[in-house]
Amino acid sequence: MVLAVAVFIAGFFMYLFAKNYRHLQNTGAFRSTVHSYRQALNERAPITDPHAIESWMTFDYVNKMFNLPVSFLKTEMGITSTKYPRLTLYREAKLQQIPEQLFLENVKNAVLQYATSTPQK
Amino acid sequence: METILGSFLSFLLLYKYTALFVISFFAAFLLPLPSSSTLAASGAFASQGYFSLVVVLFVALLGNVVGDLAGYFLARRYGEGFMSKIGFKKVFSSRYYKSVVDYLTGAPHSLIFFSRFLPEVGPAVNILAGITGVPVRTFLVVDIIGEVFYVLLYGLVGFFMGSGWESNMSFLLEGGMVMLSLGIVMALIQYLLFRAR
């Protein structure tokens, strides 16, 4: 009896998992254009939307994701910390005594401005 | 919860593979850390070119296995003595405990394997395996196999989801629930077979 219930529950979760997987595949959540592991390794999947930037990210990571020159955000945001770029956005907001959300918006706007004014490779 | 995960992600971005090893180790050893989310995030960061996928999978595997073994060996060496001192002495001399020991030393495979997919349960199983005297070789082999599958599941899902991994956490949770429920089924089957034997 217990085994039958356990099998039923396992089947239920497998159904949910398969259903969610199909949904994600259909909406393009997976990198569905990638057909092989080798292709996946060679094809980077960077973030392209500056609104995806979050305060837990580091400047190093943001620079890499948006192909920014290393000194760009340092100049734009007036960062003086010697830890840059290995520094999180929320930490820098704290150092500059600016509200975290405001600082984050400023970073997003700076990245957006750079992206629209610079031809992307 | 978001802030806690954010702190772990910052730690991961700042200290990369070292952070991944530390989180994997302590999650496998004893602490309730979000190691599955961290592993999926590392896979996503690898898809973005920030990490190497192969190194992520290797470091996560190493951290998990070393953490499991640390918990297992400490429990094996000191577990029973410590548990007896804090009031579990009667449990160890009970007939029920003896049958648990017989089952675990005879057929622990599915319990150990499937508990690798649930970092919340894994450390408890490691301690139980150590205290009940599951053979070292059996534990090591099943643990490594289980951790390989676990690391591949969460690491590759994060890799193929890319930057969308965070908004699809429910998918990862469902994967974990599938493994948990399959683990319960397998453990029950194994227990019934063990009893029949």
Interface residues (C-beta under 8 A of the other chain):
Chain A: V2 L3 A6 V7 I9 A10 F12 F13 M14 L16 F17 N20 Y21 L24 A29 F30 R31 V34 A40 L41 R44 A45 P46 I47 A52 E54 S55 W56 M57 T58 D60 Y61 K64 M65 R86 T88 Y90
Chain B: G6 S7 L9 S10 L13 L14 F45 S47 Q48 G49 Y50 L53 F159 F160 M161 G162 S163 G164 N168 S170 F171 E174 G175 M177 V178 L180 S181 L182 I184 V185 L188 I189 L192
